[in-house]
Amino acid sequence: MDKVVTSLAAAVADIPDGASLAVGGFGLCGVPMELIEAVRQSGRTDLRVVSNNCGVDDWGLGVLLAEGRITRMTSSYVGENKEFARQYLAGELEVELVPQGTLAERLRAGGCGIPAFYTPAGAGTQIADGGLPWRYGPDGSVEVASPPGEVREFGGREYVLAEAITTDFALVHAARGDRHGNLVFHSSARNFNPLAAMAGRVTIAQVEEVADLSPDEIQLPGIFVDRIVPVGRPAKRIEKATTRSRPPGTSTEPAARPVAGPTEGSAARPAEGQVR
């Protein structure tokens, strides 16, 4: 029952070339960077990755992409990764773009044993009609296009069939985990991590802390997790920082909290031991 692995290299050692990976994270939040780096150091290539996006040029899945280790991405967002866009348009990378909610549900369905489901997202578009460019040729022509989807009508509305996603492995990040594989996530870092974990046949979770968890706080049951790797508190990146100038003369010290007193027309509360 003890799923703790002390080495990142050992945790990813059996991931082969050509493996499919579900990877948690959203933008740069909740990204299992230490596991991604361990995969990079292992030299694995020809990877087929399912993740909301592909990090940025020098961080997250972007480090695998920059070295040409990824041959196919299933994502909902290209994001700030210019190399992702360049490889896609140059025909070096196959990309299946999926509506974000559909991607989330396809991962969840894979973990629940649901083979497919109908969704209104994409009905009446190329998601349903087919023809979305998955891979370009060197001359800019479309070498691989999405197939048409199965469309049915329910209650007078069109729905498109979306197939579940399962992968060979999943890499996820959690704030805490116990030795049984139960996980707790921190705030928005939860994002795609539980869904990716559910979809992987072998799920590897890096955690900031290994600790005992009470049943009430568990957010992902250990049945979905095969290995736990403690990594401490990793460095966190901000994808795009937005700030504004402080008005001149504004103090950086927090304002003092006003002390509440008796309002006009009311009597102050007598001190203990006094008689009104």
N, C-alpha and C positions, 0 to 999 in steps of 0.2 A: 504493500500500500504506500510505501514511501517513494514518491516520484521526484524527489529532489536530486538534481544533477549539479555538481559543483563546477563543471567546466563548460563553457560555451562551445568550445570545439567539439567536446564529446556529445553535446546535445544535438548538434547538427551534422554529426559525422556520417550518418546513413542517408542523408539527402543526396540523391544521385544527379548526374547530368540529365537534363530533360524533365526534371520533376515539375509538378504543378504546386504552387504555393498560394495560400490565402494569407494575406498580410494585413494586420490591423493598423489603425491610425486614420486620421483625417487631417489633411494638410500636414503639419508637423506636430500635431498633438496626438499623444499616445502611440507613437511609432516605436516598434521594437528595434531600435537602432543597433543595440549590441548584438542581437541575433543576426541582423542583416549584415553587419560587419563580419561576424563569424562565418557566414555563408560566403562572403566575398573572399575571405582569407582561405577558405577551403578550396577555392578554385572552381567551384561548380558553375556550369554554363548551360546555355540552351534552356533557360528557365521560363516557365509559363506562369505568370503571376496574376492573381486576382486581388485588387486593392482599389480603394476609392480613387486614389491618385498615385503618382509615382515620385513623391517627394520633391526636392528641388535639385539643382544641378550638382551640389556637393554634399547632399545629406539625405538620409532616408533611402528609399529604393533608388534614388538618383545615383548613388555610388555604384550599384550594380549595373544600372543602365549605361553609365558613362564608360564602363569597361566592356560593353557589348555582351553582358551575361544574360540579358533578358531578350527572348525572341518574340514573346507575345504578352500583351497586357489586356486585361479585362477591367475597365475602369469607368467612372462616371465623369471624370474631370481631368483635363490636361494640366491645369493649374499654372504655377510659375516656372515649370521646368521647360526651359527652352530646348534642351537636348532631346527631351521627349518629343516635342513638336517637330524638331529637325529630323530625327530618325524616322518618325511616322511618315512625314511628307517625302522623305528620300527613299522610302520603300525598304528601310532597314529593320523596321519593327512593325509587327502586326498588332492592331489595336481594335478591340471591340468596345465601343462606347455604349454604355447602358444607363438609362435613367437611374438616378441615385437611389430612389426608394425601391425600384425594381431590383437593383443590385443587392441592396440590403436584404430584401425578402428572398432572393434567390439563394443567398448564403444561409439564411435561417432555415429555409425549406430543405436545403441539403442536409443540414444538421438534424432536422426532424424526420427525415425519411419521406418527405413529400416530393414526388418526382417533378411536378410542374403545377402551375397555377395560372389563372387568368387575371390580367390587370388592365385597367383602362389607359395606363400610361403608355404613350406611343401609338395608340390607335389612330388611324388616319394619317400616319406619317411613314417615313421609310423604315421605322422600327417594325411596322407591320408589313409594309409593301416590299421590303428588301431593297438591296442596292446600296446600302451604306458602305463606303470604302473601308475595308478592314486592312488591306495591304495595297500600297501603290507600287507600280513598277518604276524603274529608274527614269523612264521618260515621262512620268506623271500620270500614266494610265492606271486604271484600277485593275489590279491583278486578282484580288480576292474581295468579293463583296458579300454583304450579309444576305442570307437566304430570306425569303418571305416567311412571315410568321403565320401561325394558325389563328384565325380571327373568328370569334363567335359573338352572337348578340344575346345579351341578358337584360331583360327589362327595357328593351328599346335602346340599349347602349352597346357599342362595340367594345370588345375586350380582346387583348392579345395574349396568346399562350406564352408564358415564360418558363423555361426549364430551370430546375434547381442546379446549384453549383456544389460540387464536392471536389476537394483537391487532395493530392498525396500528403501534403504537410500544411500546417498552419503555424505562423509566427505571430505572437501577440505580446502586448505589454500590459502589466497590471501593477497596481500599487502594492498589493499584498497578496500572498498566497500561502496556503498551508501545505503540509507534506502530502496530503491526499489529492492536491490539485485544485481545490476550491479557490476561487479568485474574487478579489474586490478591486474595483477600478476607482480612480480619482476623478470625480466630476466629469467634464466633457472628454477626458481621455478614455472614457468608456466607449464612445462612438462605435466604430466597426469592430472593435476587438472581440466582444462576445460572439458576434456573428461569424467572424473569420475562424474563431476557435471551434465553433460548432461544425463548420464545413470541412475542417481538416480531418483526414483519416488518422494522422498522427499530429497532435497539437503540442507545440513547445511554447511555454510561457516564460518570459523573463519578468521577474518581480523585483520591486525595490526592497521588499522585506519578506522573509518567511516568518510567519507568526501563526499562532492558534486563532482560529476564526469561530465565532459563534454562528449557529445556523441562521439566525435572523439577519446577519450582515452579508451573507454570501450572495454574490451577484451572478456568478457562473458556477454551476456544480462541477466538481472534479471529474465526473463521468466523461466530460468533453476534453479533458486535459491529460496528456500522457507524461509530460516532463515539465519540471519547474527548475528555473535557473535563477538564483539570486544575483543581482547586478548592482545593488545599492541604488542610490539616487543618481540617475544619469543626468547629463547635461541636457537642457531644454532649449530649443530654438524657437524664435518667433518668425513666422513666414513673412509678415509685412507689418512693421511697427508704424503706427500712426500716432503722432503726438501733436500738441498745439503749444504755442508760446504762452508763458505765464504773464499776465498783465503786469506792467511796471508797478513797483511798490507793493506787490502782493507778497505776503509773508509765506514762507514755507512751513511755518509752525502751525499745527492744528489749532483752530480757534478754541478758546476756553469754553467749557459748557456752562451756560448760565445757571445760577442757583435759583431754584424755585422758591418764592416767598409768598406771603399772604396777598391775596388780591384785594383790590379796593372794596371796602365795605364788609370784609370778612375779618374774623378774629384769628389771631395766630394761635396755633395749638399750644396749650400750656405745657410747661416742662413737667417731667415726671415728678410726682410728689406735690405739685401745686394744685390748688383748688380754684376753679374758674369762679 
